[in-house]
Amino acid sequence: MNQKIKFAVIGCGHIGKRHAEMISRNEEAELVALIDIKDPSELNINQYDVPFFHSLDEFFASGIACDVVNIATPNGFHAEHALECLKNNLHIVVEKPIALTKADAEKVIFQALHFHKHVFAVMQNRYSPPSVWIKEMVESSKLGKIYMVQLNCYWNRDDRYYKTGGWHGNKKLDGGTLFTQFSHFIDIMYWLFGDIENITSHLRDFNHQDLTDFEDSGFVNFDFSNGGMGNLNYSTAVWNTNMESSMTVVAENGSVKIGGQYMNEVEYCHVKEYTMPELAPTNPGNDYGAYKGSAQNHNFVIENVVDVLQQRAAITTNALEGLKVVDIIERIYAAS
């Protein structure tokens, strides 16, 4: 193409502004519009000298040339906005999750195929050095057969996060703790080990009765379709601050553990005939609204979109993978 890829962003909250920033920093990308239902004066977006619209319809009617729309609206609007953009012959980048139901995710994929457009699912944790490292460990069979995987996600989400009048905590717009808080880590698990089956779930709401419409904690057990067993233990009821997101793998040739707030550091590696290499530094953990941890990896997402549309690379997280994460979360909730 040898031209800049033109992006618009719908949803100008914390993550939407992060998308806009990463687009603006990419020499082969151009930000052409911002879209949000709020007034621009409320959004702190003065640094972006681009047209502003209050709806996708307004944006489409403007006739502004565009290649890609980045969807960073509340979860419950992702599928609706994705379908509108695809119908208008635009590629889409969809923040996690790509939808709140498998059925809606399938509609998005069908529409994308019908209009011959790409769907990029945002799962930026795949780009962290520990994630890249453990992916190579699994695919190269250095670990051998996978016996057991334990995923622990223990965060704090209290009234500083679930603010009155906001969309977080609303069942229709948020979807649930696994969709908004921990879908990145379910994606990493699926990316590494494949699908799960024989799911049993035990979910509880300990201290979020006045903050959300759904659970804050859960124990989930399952088998991997490819062999081995696993469990997911999660909570947003941790007092005051995030504790950890970690993955422990017990396998035929050894064991490894990735920890930190975003599974951003290797805490343990003991594998037969293997010496742990020194990994590139990882960004520190993330807290409410701070662009740290995995949020820093959005630059890689934008780079991949540009590379794909310039026909230099394949999509790193495709629509089917995004659908699979929604499907797994839906089945975990159904098993409770």
Rosetta blueprint (number, residue, H / E / L):
1 M L
2 N L
3 Q L
4 K L
5 I E
6 K E
7 F E
8 A E
9 V E
10 I E
11 G L
12 C L
13 G L
14 H H
15 I H
16 G H
17 K H
18 R H
19 H H
20 A H
21 E H
22 M H
23 I H
24 S H
25 R H
26 N L
27 E L
28 E L
29 A E
30 E E
31 L E
32 V E
33 A E
34 L E
35 I E
36 D L
37 I L
38 K L
39 D L
40 P H
41 S H
42 E H
43 L L
44 N L
45 I L
46 N L
47 Q L
48 Y L
49 D L
50 V L
51 P L
52 F E
53 F E
54 H L
55 S L
56 L H
57 D H
58 E H
59 F H
60 F H
61 A H
62 S H
63 G L
64 I L
65 A L
66 C L
67 D L
68 V E
69 V E
70 N E
71 I E
72 A L
73 T L
74 P L
75 N H
76 G H
77 F H
78 H H
79 A H
80 E H
81 H H
82 A H
83 L H
84 E H
85 C H
86 L H
87 K H
88 N L
89 N L
90 L L
91 H E
92 I E
93 V E
94 V E
95 E L
96 K L
97 P L
98 I L
99 A L
100 L L
101 T L
102 K H
103 A H
104 D H
105 A H
106 E H
107 K H
108 V H
109 I H
110 F H
111 Q H
112 A H
113 L H
114 H H
115 F H
116 H L
117 K L
118 H L
119 V E
120 F E
121 A E
122 V L
123 M L
124 Q H
125 N H
126 R H
127 Y H
128 S L
129 P H
130 P H
131 S H
132 V H
133 W H
134 I H
135 K H
136 E H
137 M H
138 V H
139 E H
140 S L
141 S L
142 K L
143 L L
144 G L
145 K L
146 I E
147 Y E
148 M E
149 V E
150 Q E
151 L E
152 N E
153 C E
154 Y E
155 W L
156 N E
157 R L
158 D L
159 D L
160 R L
161 Y L
162 Y L
163 K L
164 T L
165 G L
166 G L
167 W L
168 H L
169 G L
170 N L
171 K H
172 K H
173 L H
174 D H
175 G L
176 G L
177 T H
178 L H
179 F H
180 T H
181 Q L
182 F L
183 S H
184 H H
185 F H
186 I H
187 D H
188 I H
189 M H
190 Y H
191 W H
192 L H
193 F H
194 G L
195 D L
196 I E
197 E E
198 N E
199 I E
200 T E
201 S E
202 H E
203 L E
204 R E
205 D L
206 F L
207 N L
208 H L
209 Q L
210 D L
211 L L
212 T L
213 D L
214 F L
215 E L
216 D L
217 S E
218 G E
219 F E
220 V E
221 N E
222 F E
223 D E
224 F E
225 S L
226 N L
227 G L
228 G L
229 M E
230 G E
231 N E
232 L E
233 N E
234 Y E
235 S E
236 T L
237 A E
238 V L
239 W L
240 N L
241 T L
242 N L
243 M L
244 E E
245 S E
246 S E
247 M E
248 T E
249 V E
250 V E
251 A E
252 E L
253 N L
254 G E
255 S E
256 V E
257 K E
258 I E
259 G E
260 G L
261 Q L
262 Y L
263 M L
264 N L
265 E E
266 V E
267 E E
268 Y E
269 C E
270 H E
271 V E
272 K L
273 E L
274 Y L
275 T L
276 M L
277 P L
278 E L
279 L L
280 A L
281 P L
282 T L
283 N L
284 P L
285 G L
286 N L
287 D L
288 Y L
289 G L
290 A L
291 Y L
292 K L
293 G H
294 S H
295 A H
296 Q H
297 N H
298 H H
299 N H
300 F H
301 V H
302 I H
303 E H
304 N H
305 V H
306 V H
307 D H
308 V H
309 L H
310 Q L
311 Q L
312 R L
313 A L
314 A L
315 I L
316 T L
317 T L
318 N L
319 A H
320 L H
321 E H
322 G H
323 L H
324 K H
325 V H
326 V H
327 D H
328 I H
329 I H
330 E H
331 R H
332 I H
333 Y H
334 A H
335 A L
336 S L
